[in-house]
Amino acid sequence: MAETKPTRHTVQTTHHIFFSDSSAMTAIPDASVHLVVTSPPYPMIQMWDALFCSDPRVAKALENQDGRLSFALMHEALDQIWREVFRVLVPGGFACINIGDATRTLDNAFCLYPNHSRVLSAMQEVGFSVFPPILWRKPTNSPNKFMGSGMLPPGAYVTLEHEYILIFRKGEKRGFNTPEEKINRQRSAFFWEERNHWFSDVWMDLRGIRQTTHSRKVRDRSGAYPFELAYRLVNMFSVMNDTILDPFLGTGTTLVAAMASGRNSIGYELDPSFASLIRENIMQGVEPARHQAAGRIQNHLAFVKKREAAGKPLKHVNTVYGFPVVTQQEIRLVLPVLACVDEVAENRFGATYDLDRVALRNITI
């Protein structure tokens, strides 16, 4: 009798990019996005002045060295996007916004411009519920803290070595009511040990990335966060087949993280000079995504080995992979393994995944 080959369980996702202003996301229907992960241009950081100065009022305020007015006007531009984010999110959907505060000297006066608190206020005004934030600690000046007047009091100032990941929810807790929705949620689970690490309010293990693009214009405008940051947030606050939105797509990191996680995605980017870099990141995303999936399995197996060596055997078994897990919520957990990515139309991509134990074979770490 011929050997029966295992059934290949595959799923597909789609990924759309719009090179236009995200202040009016007319291509996205109301309540159709499940999660927003983004990092906007930071008001009062000079590398983004040119973007905000498309508003002549901002250009005039900066010319006049009026920091307070410049700060207020720059955030008015972001407020339009936050209103659109609220519109397109489903009830119970989350928004995660990575933003840092700014320090700047204008009119011979040094000042902190608290971007994170201004965004918090704006999101509350729109109607979002505020969740505890994550502090992303990313040392940039260590070990030399030579700011302001150096060693002479009282003119020195504290260095900013962290950014914020602000977390918001639209409305009440999201429901998963049908049997299909419940099973998909269970398959989208993360490991117990990942939950303990990811849901800490301080992330100290992620460093900012160097911008390696050959385009000086793109490099000067890019403040991309690391893939792992977006990947965690996508897996923490959405389930497989959800739609993820980034209204400030930049180099495409959020889209690639969504693709690696078995989610659909939409990205808006105002500057078309990013197009070739975004496409390159997408088309080269298969191996990193597969590496990510295999790495999570490897890390879990190392965790299991350590627990068992300490005399703390795990009581449950994952039904897909056959290895032990801590809780019953993990028994249907499956990691989508990206098989291929195709450009199905201009600025539109399709991704195909394997969802079974066999898919993780022959993936090198």
Contacts in CASP RR format, 6 or more apart in sequence:
PFRMAT RR
TARGET T0000
AUTHOR 0000-0000-0000
METHOD contacts of the structure
MODEL  1
MAETKPTRHTVQTTHHIFFSDSSAMTAIPDASVHLVVTSPPYPMIQMWDA
LFCSDPRVAKALENQDGRLSFALMHEALDQIWREVFRVLVPGGFACINIG
DATRTLDNAFCLYPNHSRVLSAMQEVGFSVFPPILWRKPTNSPNKFMGSG
MLPPGAYVTLEHEYILIFRKGEKRGFNTPEEKINRQRSAFFWEERNHWFS
DVWMDLRGIRQTTHSRKVRDRSGAYPFELAYRLVNMFSVMNDTILDPFLG
TGTTLVAAMASGRNSIGYELDPSFASLIRENIMQGVEPARHQAAGRIQNH
LAFVKKREAAGKPLKHVNTVYGFPVVTQQEIRLVLPVLACVDEVAENRFG
ATYDLDRVALRNITI
6 356 0 8 1.000
6 358 0 8 1.000
7 356 0 8 1.000
8 354 0 8 1.000
8 356 0 8 1.000
8 358 0 8 1.000
9 354 0 8 1.000
9 355 0 8 1.000
9 356 0 8 1.000
10 339 0 8 1.000
10 352 0 8 1.000
10 353 0 8 1.000
10 354 0 8 1.000
10 355 0 8 1.000
11 240 0 8 1.000
11 241 0 8 1.000
11 262 0 8 1.000
11 336 0 8 1.000
11 352 0 8 1.000
11 353 0 8 1.000
11 355 0 8 1.000
12 350 0 8 1.000
12 351 0 8 1.000
12 352 0 8 1.000
12 353 0 8 1.000
13 241 0 8 1.000
13 258 0 8 1.000
13 259 0 8 1.000
13 262 0 8 1.000
13 263 0 8 1.000
13 264 0 8 1.000
13 265 0 8 1.000
13 350 0 8 1.000
13 351 0 8 1.000
13 353 0 8 1.000
14 264 0 8 1.000
14 344 0 8 1.000
14 348 0 8 1.000
14 349 0 8 1.000
14 350 0 8 1.000
14 351 0 8 1.000
15 255 0 8 1.000
15 258 0 8 1.000
15 259 0 8 1.000
15 264 0 8 1.000
15 265 0 8 1.000
15 266 0 8 1.000
15 282 0 8 1.000
15 348 0 8 1.000
15 349 0 8 1.000
15 350 0 8 1.000
15 351 0 8 1.000
16 27 0 8 1.000
16 265 0 8 1.000
16 266 0 8 1.000
16 267 0 8 1.000
16 347 0 8 1.000
16 348 0 8 1.000
17 249 0 8 1.000
17 255 0 8 1.000
17 266 0 8 1.000
17 267 0 8 1.000
17 268 0 8 1.000
17 269 0 8 1.000
17 275 0 8 1.000
17 278 0 8 1.000
17 347 0 8 1.000
17 348 0 8 1.000
18 25 0 8 1.000
18 27 0 8 1.000
18 266 0 8 1.000
18 267 0 8 1.000
18 268 0 8 1.000
18 269 0 8 1.000
18 347 0 8 1.000
19 268 0 8 1.000
19 269 0 8 1.000
19 270 0 8 1.000
19 271 0 8 1.000
19 272 0 8 1.000
19 275 0 8 1.000
19 347 0 8 1.000
20 268 0 8 1.000
20 270 0 8 1.000
21 268 0 8 1.000
21 270 0 8 1.000
22 81 0 8 1.000
22 84 0 8 1.000
22 247 0 8 1.000
22 248 0 8 1.000
22 268 0 8 1.000
22 270 0 8 1.000
23 77 0 8 1.000
23 80 0 8 1.000
23 81 0 8 1.000
23 84 0 8 1.000
24 80 0 8 1.000
24 84 0 8 1.000
25 84 0 8 1.000
25 88 0 8 1.000
25 245 0 8 1.000
25 247 0 8 1.000
25 268 0 8 1.000
27 266 0 8 1.000
28 88 0 8 1.000
28 245 0 8 1.000
28 266 0 8 1.000
29 88 0 8 1.000
30 87 0 8 1.000
30 88 0 8 1.000
31 87 0 8 1.000
31 88 0 8 1.000
31 89 0 8 1.000
31 90 0 8 1.000
31 91 0 8 1.000
32 88 0 8 1.000
32 90 0 8 1.000
32 243 0 8 1.000
33 88 0 8 1.000
33 89 0 8 1.000
33 90 0 8 1.000
33 93 0 8 1.000
33 243 0 8 1.000
33 244 0 8 1.000
33 245 0 8 1.000
33 266 0 8 1.000
34 89 0 8 1.000
34 90 0 8 1.000
34 93 0 8 1.000
34 94 0 8 1.000
34 238 0 8 1.000
34 239 0 8 1.000
34 242 0 8 1.000
34 243 0 8 1.000
34 244 0 8 1.000
35 93 0 8 1.000
35 94 0 8 1.000
35 95 0 8 1.000
35 96 0 8 1.000
35 233 0 8 1.000
35 234 0 8 1.000
35 237 0 8 1.000
35 238 0 8 1.000
35 242 0 8 1.000
35 243 0 8 1.000
35 244 0 8 1.000
35 245 0 8 1.000
35 263 0 8 1.000
36 85 0 8 1.000
36 89 0 8 1.000
36 94 0 8 1.000
36 95 0 8 1.000
36 96 0 8 1.000
36 97 0 8 1.000
36 244 0 8 1.000
36 245 0 8 1.000
36 246 0 8 1.000
36 247 0 8 1.000
37 96 0 8 1.000
37 230 0 8 1.000
37 233 0 8 1.000
37 234 0 8 1.000
37 244 0 8 1.000
37 245 0 8 1.000
37 246 0 8 1.000
37 254 0 8 1.000
37 257 0 8 1.000
37 258 0 8 1.000
38 95 0 8 1.000
38 96 0 8 1.000
38 97 0 8 1.000
38 98 0 8 1.000
38 245 0 8 1.000
38 246 0 8 1.000
38 247 0 8 1.000
38 248 0 8 1.000
38 254 0 8 1.000
39 97 0 8 1.000
39 98 0 8 1.000
39 99 0 8 1.000
39 223 0 8 1.000
39 224 0 8 1.000
39 225 0 8 1.000
39 248 0 8 1.000
40 78 0 8 1.000
40 81 0 8 1.000
40 97 0 8 1.000
40 99 0 8 1.000
40 247 0 8 1.000
40 248 0 8 1.000
41 48 0 8 1.000
41 51 0 8 1.000
41 52 0 8 1.000
41 248 0 8 1.000
42 48 0 8 1.000
42 99 0 8 1.000
42 100 0 8 1.000
42 102 0 8 1.000
42 115 0 8 1.000
43 52 0 8 1.000
43 70 0 8 1.000
43 71 0 8 1.000
43 74 0 8 1.000
43 75 0 8 1.000
43 78 0 8 1.000
43 102 0 8 1.000
43 113 0 8 1.000
43 115 0 8 1.000
43 118 0 8 1.000
44 67 0 8 1.000
44 70 0 8 1.000
44 71 0 8 1.000
44 74 0 8 1.000
44 102 0 8 1.000
44 104 0 8 1.000
44 113 0 8 1.000
44 115 0 8 1.000
45 102 0 8 1.000
45 104 0 8 1.000
46 104 0 8 1.000
47 220 0 8 1.000
47 221 0 8 1.000
47 223 0 8 1.000
48 221 0 8 1.000
49 62 0 8 1.000
51 221 0 8 1.000
51 270 0 8 1.000
52 58 0 8 1.000
52 70 0 8 1.000
52 73 0 8 1.000
52 74 0 8 1.000
52 77 0 8 1.000
53 59 0 8 1.000
53 62 0 8 1.000
55 73 0 8 1.000
55 77 0 8 1.000
57 73 0 8 1.000
58 70 0 8 1.000
58 73 0 8 1.000
58 74 0 8 1.000
58 77 0 8 1.000
61 67 0 8 1.000
61 69 0 8 1.000
61 70 0 8 1.000
61 73 0 8 1.000
62 70 0 8 1.000
62 106 0 8 1.000
65 106 0 8 1.000
65 107 0 8 1.000
66 106 0 8 1.000
66 107 0 8 1.000
67 104 0 8 1.000
67 106 0 8 1.000
67 107 0 8 1.000
67 111 0 8 1.000
67 113 0 8 1.000
70 106 0 8 1.000
71 113 0 8 1.000
71 118 0 8 1.000
75 115 0 8 1.000
75 118 0 8 1.000
75 119 0 8 1.000
75 122 0 8 1.000
78 119 0 8 1.000
78 122 0 8 1.000
79 122 0 8 1.000
81 247 0 8 1.000
81 248 0 8 1.000
82 119 0 8 1.000
82 122 0 8 1.000
82 123 0 8 1.000
82 126 0 8 1.000
83 126 0 8 1.000
84 247 0 8 1.000
85 95 0 8 1.000
85 126 0 8 1.000
85 245 0 8 1.000
85 247 0 8 1.000
86 126 0 8 1.000
86 127 0 8 1.000
86 128 0 8 1.000
86 170 0 8 1.000
88 245 0 8 1.000
89 95 0 8 1.000
89 170 0 8 1.000
90 170 0 8 1.000
90 174 0 8 1.000
91 170 0 8 1.000
91 171 0 8 1.000
91 172 0 8 1.000
91 174 0 8 1.000
92 169 0 8 1.000
92 170 0 8 1.000
92 171 0 8 1.000
92 172 0 8 1.000
92 173 0 8 1.000
92 174 0 8 1.000
92 175 0 8 1.000
93 169 0 8 1.000
93 170 0 8 1.000
93 171 0 8 1.000
93 174 0 8 1.000
93 237 0 8 1.000
94 131 0 8 1.000
94 167 0 8 1.000
94 168 0 8 1.000
94 169 0 8 1.000
94 170 0 8 1.000
94 237 0 8 1.000
94 238 0 8 1.000
95 123 0 8 1.000
95 128 0 8 1.000
95 167 0 8 1.000
95 168 0 8 1.000
95 169 0 8 1.000
95 170 0 8 1.000
96 165 0 8 1.000
96 166 0 8 1.000
96 167 0 8 1.000
96 168 0 8 1.000
96 233 0 8 1.000
96 237 0 8 1.000
97 119 0 8 1.000
97 123 0 8 1.000
97 164 0 8 1.000
97 165 0 8 1.000
97 166 0 8 1.000
97 168 0 8 1.000
98 136 0 8 1.000
98 163 0 8 1.000
98 164 0 8 1.000
98 165 0 8 1.000
98 166 0 8 1.000
98 225 0 8 1.000
98 229 0 8 1.000
99 115 0 8 1.000
99 116 0 8 1.000
99 119 0 8 1.000
99 163 0 8 1.000
99 164 0 8 1.000
99 166 0 8 1.000
100 115 0 8 1.000
100 116 0 8 1.000
100 160 0 8 1.000
100 163 0 8 1.000
100 164 0 8 1.000
101 112 0 8 1.000
101 113 0 8 1.000
101 114 0 8 1.000
101 115 0 8 1.000
101 116 0 8 1.000
101 160 0 8 1.000
101 164 0 8 1.000
102 112 0 8 1.000
102 113 0 8 1.000
102 115 0 8 1.000
103 110 0 8 1.000
103 111 0 8 1.000
103 112 0 8 1.000
103 113 0 8 1.000
103 157 0 8 1.000
103 160 0 8 1.000
104 110 0 8 1.000
104 111 0 8 1.000
104 113 0 8 1.000
105 111 0 8 1.000
110 148 0 8 1.000
110 157 0 8 1.000
116 133 0 8 1.000
116 164 0 8 1.000
116 166 0 8 1.000
119 166 0 8 1.000
120 130 0 8 1.000
120 166 0 8 1.000
123 130 0 8 1.000
123 166 0 8 1.000
123 168 0 8 1.000
124 130 0 8 1.000
127 170 0 8 1.000
128 168 0 8 1.000
128 169 0 8 1.000
128 170 0 8 1.000
128 171 0 8 1.000
129 168 0 8 1.000
129 169 0 8 1.000
129 170 0 8 1.000
129 171 0 8 1.000
130 166 0 8 1.000
130 167 0 8 1.000
130 168 0 8 1.000
131 167 0 8 1.000
131 168 0 8 1.000
131 169 0 8 1.000
132 167 0 8 1.000
132 201 0 8 1.000
133 164 0 8 1.000
133 165 0 8 1.000
133 166 0 8 1.000
133 167 0 8 1.000
133 201 0 8 1.000
134 164 0 8 1.000
134 165 0 8 1.000
134 167 0 8 1.000
134 200 0 8 1.000
134 201 0 8 1.000
134 202 0 8 1.000
134 203 0 8 1.000
135 162 0 8 1.000
135 163 0 8 1.000
135 164 0 8 1.000
135 165 0 8 1.000
135 201 0 8 1.000
135 202 0 8 1.000
135 203 0 8 1.000
136 162 0 8 1.000
136 163 0 8 1.000
136 164 0 8 1.000
136 165 0 8 1.000
136 203 0 8 1.000
136 206 0 8 1.000
136 229 0 8 1.000
137 161 0 8 1.000
137 162 0 8 1.000
137 202 0 8 1.000
137 203 0 8 1.000
137 204 0 8 1.000
138 161 0 8 1.000
138 162 0 8 1.000
138 163 0 8 1.000
138 206 0 8 1.000
138 207 0 8 1.000
138 208 0 8 1.000
139 161 0 8 1.000
140 159 0 8 1.000
140 161 0 8 1.000
141 147 0 8 1.000
141 159 0 8 1.000
141 161 0 8 1.000
142 161 0 8 1.000
145 159 0 8 1.000
147 156 0 8 1.000
147 157 0 8 1.000
147 158 0 8 1.000
147 159 0 8 1.000
148 155 0 8 1.000
148 156 0 8 1.000
148 157 0 8 1.000
149 155 0 8 1.000
149 156 0 8 1.000
150 156 0 8 1.000
165 203 0 8 1.000
165 229 0 8 1.000
165 233 0 8 1.000
167 237 0 8 1.000
175 181 0 8 1.000
176 182 0 8 1.000
176 184 0 8 1.000
176 185 0 8 1.000
176 239 0 8 1.000
183 332 0 8 1.000
184 239 0 8 1.000
184 240 0 8 1.000
184 241 0 8 1.000
185 239 0 8 1.000
186 329 0 8 1.000
186 331 0 8 1.000
186 332 0 8 1.000
186 333 0 8 1.000
187 240 0 8 1.000
187 332 0 8 1.000
187 333 0 8 1.000
187 334 0 8 1.000
187 355 0 8 1.000
188 235 0 8 1.000
188 238 0 8 1.000
188 239 0 8 1.000
188 240 0 8 1.000
188 333 0 8 1.000
189 329 0 8 1.000
189 330 0 8 1.000
189 332 0 8 1.000
189 333 0 8 1.000
190 198 0 8 1.000
190 235 0 8 1.000
190 236 0 8 1.000
190 333 0 8 1.000
191 296 0 8 1.000
191 300 0 8 1.000
191 303 0 8 1.000
191 325 0 8 1.000
191 326 0 8 1.000
191 330 0 8 1.000
191 333 0 8 1.000
192 325 0 8 1.000
192 326 0 8 1.000
192 327 0 8 1.000
192 330 0 8 1.000
193 299 0 8 1.000
193 300 0 8 1.000
193 303 0 8 1.000
193 326 0 8 1.000
194 296 0 8 1.000
198 232 0 8 1.000
198 235 0 8 1.000
198 236 0 8 1.000
199 236 0 8 1.000
203 229 0 8 1.000
206 226 0 8 1.000
206 228 0 8 1.000
206 229 0 8 1.000
207 226 0 8 1.000
208 225 0 8 1.000
208 226 0 8 1.000
209 224 0 8 1.000
209 225 0 8 1.000
209 226 0 8 1.000
211 218 0 8 1.000
211 219 0 8 1.000
211 222 0 8 1.000
211 223 0 8 1.000
211 224 0 8 1.000
213 219 0 8 1.000
213 222 0 8 1.000
213 251 0 8 1.000
213 277 0 8 1.000
215 273 0 8 1.000
215 277 0 8 1.000
217 273 0 8 1.000
218 251 0 8 1.000
218 271 0 8 1.000
218 273 0 8 1.000
218 274 0 8 1.000
218 277 0 8 1.000
221 250 0 8 1.000
221 271 0 8 1.000
222 250 0 8 1.000
222 251 0 8 1.000
222 274 0 8 1.000
223 250 0 8 1.000
224 250 0 8 1.000
224 251 0 8 1.000
224 252 0 8 1.000
224 253 0 8 1.000
225 253 0 8 1.000
226 253 0 8 1.000
227 253 0 8 1.000
227 256 0 8 1.000
227 257 0 8 1.000
227 260 0 8 1.000
227 288 0 8 1.000
230 253 0 8 1.000
230 254 0 8 1.000
230 256 0 8 1.000
230 257 0 8 1.000
230 258 0 8 1.000
231 257 0 8 1.000
231 260 0 8 1.000
231 261 0 8 1.000
231 292 0 8 1.000
233 257 0 8 1.000
234 244 0 8 1.000
234 254 0 8 1.000
234 257 0 8 1.000
234 258 0 8 1.000
234 261 0 8 1.000
234 263 0 8 1.000
235 261 0 8 1.000
238 244 0 8 1.000
238 261 0 8 1.000
238 263 0 8 1.000
240 261 0 8 1.000
240 262 0 8 1.000
240 263 0 8 1.000
240 336 0 8 1.000
241 262 0 8 1.000
241 263 0 8 1.000
241 264 0 8 1.000
242 263 0 8 1.000
242 264 0 8 1.000
243 263 0 8 1.000
243 264 0 8 1.000
243 265 0 8 1.000
243 266 0 8 1.000
244 254 0 8 1.000
244 255 0 8 1.000
244 257 0 8 1.000
244 258 0 8 1.000
244 263 0 8 1.000
244 264 0 8 1.000
244 265 0 8 1.000
244 266 0 8 1.000
245 265 0 8 1.000
245 266 0 8 1.000
245 267 0 8 1.000
245 268 0 8 1.000
246 252 0 8 1.000
246 254 0 8 1.000
246 255 0 8 1.000
246 265 0 8 1.000
246 266 0 8 1.000
246 267 0 8 1.000
246 268 0 8 1.000
247 267 0 8 1.000
247 268 0 8 1.000
248 268 0 8 1.000
248 269 0 8 1.000
249 255 0 8 1.000
249 267 0 8 1.000
249 268 0 8 1.000
249 269 0 8 1.000
249 274 0 8 1.000
249 278 0 8 1.000
250 269 0 8 1.000
250 271 0 8 1.000
250 274 0 8 1.000
250 278 0 8 1.000
251 274 0 8 1.000
251 277 0 8 1.000
251 278 0 8 1.000
251 281 0 8 1.000
252 267 0 8 1.000
252 269 0 8 1.000
252 274 0 8 1.000
252 277 0 8 1.000
252 278 0 8 1.000
252 281 0 8 1.000
252 282 0 8 1.000
253 281 0 8 1.000
254 265 0 8 1.000
254 267 0 8 1.000
255 265 0 8 1.000
255 267 0 8 1.000
255 278 0 8 1.000
255 281 0 8 1.000
255 282 0 8 1.000
256 281 0 8 1.000
256 282 0 8 1.000
256 285 0 8 1.000
256 288 0 8 1.000
256 289 0 8 1.000
258 264 0 8 1.000
258 265 0 8 1.000
259 265 0 8 1.000
259 282 0 8 1.000
259 285 0 8 1.000
259 289 0 8 1.000
259 338 0 8 1.000
259 341 0 8 1.000
259 349 0 8 1.000
259 351 0 8 1.000
260 285 0 8 1.000
260 288 0 8 1.000
260 289 0 8 1.000
260 292 0 8 1.000
260 293 0 8 1.000
260 336 0 8 1.000
260 338 0 8 1.000
261 336 0 8 1.000
262 336 0 8 1.000
262 338 0 8 1.000
262 351 0 8 1.000
262 353 0 8 1.000
269 275 0 8 1.000
269 278 0 8 1.000
275 347 0 8 1.000
279 343 0 8 1.000
282 341 0 8 1.000
282 349 0 8 1.000
283 341 0 8 1.000
283 343 0 8 1.000
285 338 0 8 1.000
285 341 0 8 1.000
286 338 0 8 1.000
286 339 0 8 1.000
286 340 0 8 1.000
286 341 0 8 1.000
289 337 0 8 1.000
289 338 0 8 1.000
290 337 0 8 1.000
290 338 0 8 1.000
290 363 0 8 1.000
291 363 0 8 1.000
291 364 0 8 1.000
291 365 0 8 1.000
293 335 0 8 1.000
293 336 0 8 1.000
293 337 0 8 1.000
293 338 0 8 1.000
293 360 0 8 1.000
293 363 0 8 1.000
294 360 0 8 1.000
294 363 0 8 1.000
294 364 0 8 1.000
294 365 0 8 1.000
295 365 0 8 1.000
296 335 0 8 1.000
297 321 0 8 1.000
297 335 0 8 1.000
297 360 0 8 1.000
298 365 0 8 1.000
300 323 0 8 1.000
300 325 0 8 1.000
301 323 0 8 1.000
304 314 0 8 1.000
304 323 0 8 1.000
304 324 0 8 1.000
307 313 0 8 1.000
307 314 0 8 1.000
308 314 0 8 1.000
308 324 0 8 1.000
313 324 0 8 1.000
314 324 0 8 1.000
314 325 0 8 1.000
314 326 0 8 1.000
315 324 0 8 1.000
315 326 0 8 1.000
316 324 0 8 1.000
316 325 0 8 1.000
316 326 0 8 1.000
316 327 0 8 1.000
316 328 0 8 1.000
316 330 0 8 1.000
316 331 0 8 1.000
317 323 0 8 1.000
317 324 0 8 1.000
317 325 0 8 1.000
317 331 0 8 1.000
318 324 0 8 1.000
318 325 0 8 1.000
318 330 0 8 1.000
318 331 0 8 1.000
318 332 0 8 1.000
318 333 0 8 1.000
319 331 0 8 1.000
319 332 0 8 1.000
320 332 0 8 1.000
320 333 0 8 1.000
320 334 0 8 1.000
320 356 0 8 1.000
320 357 0 8 1.000
321 357 0 8 1.000
321 360 0 8 1.000
322 357 0 8 1.000
325 331 0 8 1.000
325 333 0 8 1.000
334 355 0 8 1.000
334 356 0 8 1.000
335 360 0 8 1.000
336 353 0 8 1.000
336 354 0 8 1.000
336 355 0 8 1.000
337 353 0 8 1.000
337 354 0 8 1.000
337 355 0 8 1.000
337 359 0 8 1.000
337 360 0 8 1.000
337 363 0 8 1.000
338 351 0 8 1.000
338 352 0 8 1.000
338 353 0 8 1.000
339 352 0 8 1.000
339 353 0 8 1.000
339 354 0 8 1.000
339 359 0 8 1.000
340 351 0 8 1.000
340 352 0 8 1.000
341 349 0 8 1.000
341 350 0 8 1.000
341 351 0 8 1.000
341 352 0 8 1.000
342 349 0 8 1.000
342 350 0 8 1.000
342 351 0 8 1.000
342 352 0 8 1.000
343 349 0 8 1.000
343 350 0 8 1.000
344 350 0 8 1.000
353 359 0 8 1.000
END
